[in-house]
Amino acid sequence: MSDRHNISLNVNGADYSCEIDARMTLADCLREKLDLTGTHLGCEHGVCGACTVLADGDAVRSCLMFAVQAQCMEITTVEGLANNGDLSPLQEAFRDNHALQCGFCTPGMLTTAEAFLRENPSPTRAETESAISGNLCRCTGYISVVDAILDAADRRRDAGSE
């Protein structure tokens, strides 16, 4: 039995094929095979949230998922949040609310927030704080991140894209 697999992935709306080791994580596949380096690796134990991506719309830790498990799923990385090269309302809100400093946690925060806002388009501050509680940041203190997510929710409602 071979430990190498040819897989097909749909990432950010594009189809990719690659040969990988059976134990390669989705995070490593995205970064090393597809050159999508927006997904960051921090703890590699699923604790920090830096590697969070969307798998069929759900926030998942890509360091805990094998790439072979992602076949037949729609994967969205931070690169896929933009709309034809324009920042999404969520990304604009992060920029406008200064919700990032070093930027290491930002991709995971954005993908976590994206999944959260799809599920809860009108969140409270407490719900927002709880939603990002699994994403670690050493720079922002979280207040600006929560403000940005709430701002993005308002922008989406104002644009009619709940």
N, C-alpha and C positions, 0 to 999 in steps of 0.2 A: 504494500500500500504506500503510495507516494505522499510525502508531506508537502508537495507543491500543488497549487490549484490555480487554474485559470478562472478568473471571476469577471463578471460584468457588473458595473455599478452605475447608478444614476445619481449624479452629484450636481446640485445646483442646476438641474434641468438638462445636463449634458450626459451622454453615455460614455463610459470608459471601460476598457478591458485591460486587465493586467494579470501577470503571473505572480503569485505570492506564496509565502510559506503559510502553512495551515494555521500557525499560531500568531500570525501578524495581526496586530490590533488595527481597528479602523483608523485610529489616530495616526499610527505610523504609515498606513497605506495612503491616507490623504496627503500627508506631508512628504513621504519619500517616493511614492509611486506616481501620484497625481500632481505633485508640486503645489498643493493647496496648503500653504504654510500659515494661514490665518488661524487654524486650529492649533492652540498652544498646548504643550505638555508641561505640567507642573509636577504634581506628586506621583503620577502614574499609578495611583491606587483608587481613583474615583472620589477623592475627598475634596480637592480644591476647586473643581468645576471649570478649570481653564480649558479643558478639552471638549466642553459641551457642544454638541451639534444637534440638529433636528433629524430624527429618523421617523419618517411618515408623520411628521408634525410634532412628535414628542421629543422633549429634551432628554438626551442620553449622554452618558460619559463615554466618549469614543475610545478612551484608554482601557475601558473594561469590556469592550465589544470586539469580537473578532471581525475582521473584514469580510470573511466568508458569510457571516451572519447578515451582512448588509445587502446581499443580493436580493433583488425583488423589492427593495425599499427605496423610497425617495429620500435621499440624504441632502440636507441643506447645511452648509457651513456659513461662517460669517461672510465669506465672499459672496454667497448667494442671497444675502439680505438686501443688497442694493437693487434698485430698479433701473435696468439699462444704464448702469454706471452712475446713476444719481443715488445719493444716500436715501435710505428709507426714512419714514417719519421717526422711527425709533432711533436710528443712527443720528439723525439731525438733532433729536432731543438730547442724546448723550453729548453731542458736541456743544449745543447751546447751553446746557446746564453744567458744563465742565465736569462730566461724570467719568472722567478718566484722568489718570496722571501718567504712570509709566506705560499703561496700555496692555500689560501682560494678561490681566484677567478679563479685559474688555470683550474679546470674542466670545468667551463663555458666558459673560454677563448678558451680552446682546442676544445670543441664541436662547438662553434661559428666559429672558424677558419676552422674546418673541413668542415662545410657546405659551408662556403665562398669559400674555395679552390676548392671544387667540382664544384661550379658554375662558378668560375673565376680562372682557373689554372695559369694564368700569370698576377697577379694583380700589380698595381702600388703601391707605398708607400701611396699615398693619398687614393686610394680605400681601402687599408688595414686598414688605420686609421679609415676610415668611417665605415668599417665592424665591428670593435670592439668597436665603440663608445658607444654602449649600455651595455658594460661590465665594471663595475667599479673596479678599483684596487687602493689601497692606498699605495702600496709598490714599484712598479717597475718604475713608470713614463712612461710606455707604449713603450718607445723607444726599449727596448730589446724584448718586445712582438711583435712589428711590424717587427723587424729584424728577429725574429724567424719564423714568418709566411712567410715572403719573402724567407727565407732560405729553409723552407719546400717546398715552391712552386718550387724552383730550384731543390731540391732533387727529387721531384716527376717527374719533367720534365726529369732530368738526368736518372731516373730509367725507364722512359717510361710509367709511370702510370698516365698520365693526364686523 
